[in-house]
Amino acid sequence: MFDLIRVLKEKGYKVTPQRIAVYDLLKGTKEHPSADMLYNKLQPLYPTMSLATVYKSLEVFKELGLVQELNVGEDKFRYDANARQHPHITCSCCGKVEDVDDEMFFDLLEQVSQKTGYELVNQKLYFFGYCPQCQKNKVSGVS
């Protein structure tokens, strides 16, 4: 948390309790929440905080390289406090987004670079399917 405060101050951004709470909640979850999800969890603790505050905080964190914004094909973005580039997998049924271990993709990135001649500077890799729980629900007839 002290790194967040230091980085915000160094870059000239205000350090507010709401901004710290947004980052703290995002850093403490593996759910890859949307801004709405973050807002709904924080609103009871910060009743005067607006959804706009959450969006503005996420934009600041994104600019500073503290979070990554994920576009998993929904009408909203998801956020990940693990700003290191890594693949994600999304359940097409329940919408859960999870990290994929990226060790197996190092060779893929090298192969893409060699085959295309591109110097890769960024990548986003998403997989889509049905999570184990949704597969289980489908087999048992639960909707």
C-alpha positions in Angstrom: 0.0 0.0 0.0 2.9 2.3 0.7 4.0 1.8 -2.9 0.6 3.0 -4.1 0.8 6.1 -1.9 4.4 6.9 -3.0 3.6 6.4 -6.7 0.5 8.6 -6.5 2.4 11.4 -4.8 5.3 11.1 -7.1 3.1 11.4 -10.2 1.1 14.3 -8.7 -2.2 12.5 -8.0 -4.3 13.0 -4.9 -4.1 10.3 -2.3 -7.7 9.8 -1.1 -9.2 7.1 1.2 -11.6 6.1 -1.7 -8.7 5.8 -4.2 -6.8 3.6 -1.7 -9.9 1.5 -1.0 -10.5 0.9 -4.8 -6.9 -0.3 -5.2 -6.9 -2.3 -2.0 -10.1 -4.2 -3.0 -8.8 -4.8 -6.5 -5.4 -6.0 -5.2 -7.0 -8.3 -2.8 -9.2 -10.2 -5.3 -8.7 -12.6 -8.1 -12.2 -12.0 -9.5 -11.2 -9.4 -12.1 -14.1 -7.1 -11.2 -15.7 -4.4 -13.3 -15.9 -0.9 -12.0 -19.6 -1.5 -11.1 -18.6 -4.6 -9.0 -15.9 -2.6 -7.2 -18.4 0.3 -6.6 -21.1 -2.1 -5.2 -18.6 -3.6 -2.7 -17.2 -0.3 -1.6 -20.4 1.8 -1.5 -21.6 0.5 1.9 -18.2 1.5 3.4 -18.0 4.8 1.5 -21.6 6.0 1.0 -20.7 9.3 -0.5 -18.4 7.7 -3.1 -19.7 7.8 -6.7 -19.2 5.4 -9.5 -17.3 8.1 -11.3 -14.8 8.1 -8.5 -14.2 4.4 -9.1 -13.8 4.9 -12.9 -11.4 7.9 -12.4 -9.3 5.9 -9.9 -9.1 2.9 -12.3 -8.0 5.3 -15.1 -5.2 6.7 -12.9 -4.1 3.2 -11.9 -4.1 2.1 -15.5 -2.1 5.2 -16.6 0.5 4.4 -13.8 0.7 0.8 -14.9 -0.7 -0.5 -11.6 -3.6 -2.3 -13.1 -4.6 -3.7 -16.5 -7.9 -3.3 -18.2 -9.4 -6.4 -19.7 -11.9 -6.6 -22.6 -13.4 -10.0 -22.3 -16.3 -9.4 -24.7 -18.7 -7.9 -22.3 -20.3 -4.4 -22.4 -17.9 -3.3 -19.7 -14.2 -3.7 -18.9 -12.8 -5.8 -16.1 -9.7 -4.9 -14.1 -6.7 -6.9 -12.8 -4.2 -5.6 -10.2 -1.7 -8.0 -11.6 -0.4 -5.5 -14.2 2.1 -8.0 -15.7 0.8 -9.2 -19.1 -0.7 -12.7 -18.8 -3.5 -14.7 -20.4 -7.0 -14.9 -19.0 -9.9 -17.4 -19.4 -13.5 -16.4 -19.3 -16.6 -18.6 -18.6 -19.1 -17.9 -21.4 -21.9 -19.0 -19.0 -21.3 -17.3 -15.6 -18.8 -14.6 -16.8 -16.1 -15.6 -14.3 -12.6 -14.4 -15.4 -9.5 -16.1 -14.2 -5.7 -15.9 -14.8 -4.0 -18.6 -16.9 -0.5 -19.7 -16.0 1.5 -17.9 -18.6 4.7 -20.0 -18.5 3.5 -22.1 -21.4 3.1 -19.0 -23.6 6.7 -17.8 -23.6 7.5 -20.0 -26.5 4.4 -18.8 -28.3 5.4 -15.2 -28.1 8.9 -16.0 -29.4 7.3 -18.0 -32.3 5.0 -15.1 -33.2 7.9 -12.7 -33.2 10.1 -15.0 -35.3 7.4 -15.9 -37.8 6.2 -12.3 -38.3 9.4 -10.3 -37.9 7.6 -8.1 -35.4 9.2 -6.9 -32.2 6.4 -7.6 -29.8 5.7 -4.8 -27.3 2.3 -5.9 -26.0 -0.1 -8.9 -26.1 -3.5 -9.7 -24.9 -4.6 -13.3 -24.9 -8.1 -14.5 -23.9 -9.6 -17.9 -23.9 -13.3 -18.5 -23.7 -15.2 -21.7 -22.5 -17.2 -23.1 -19.7 -15.8 -23.3 -16.2 -16.0 -26.6 -14.2 -18.9 -25.4 -12.1 -21.0 -24.4 -15.2 -20.2 -27.7 -16.9 -21.3 -29.5 -13.7 -24.5 -27.5 -13.5 -25.2 -28.2 -17.2 -24.8 -32.0 -16.7 -27.0 -31.9 -13.6 -29.7 -29.7 -15.2 -29.1 -26.7 -12.9 -29.5 -23.3 -14.6 
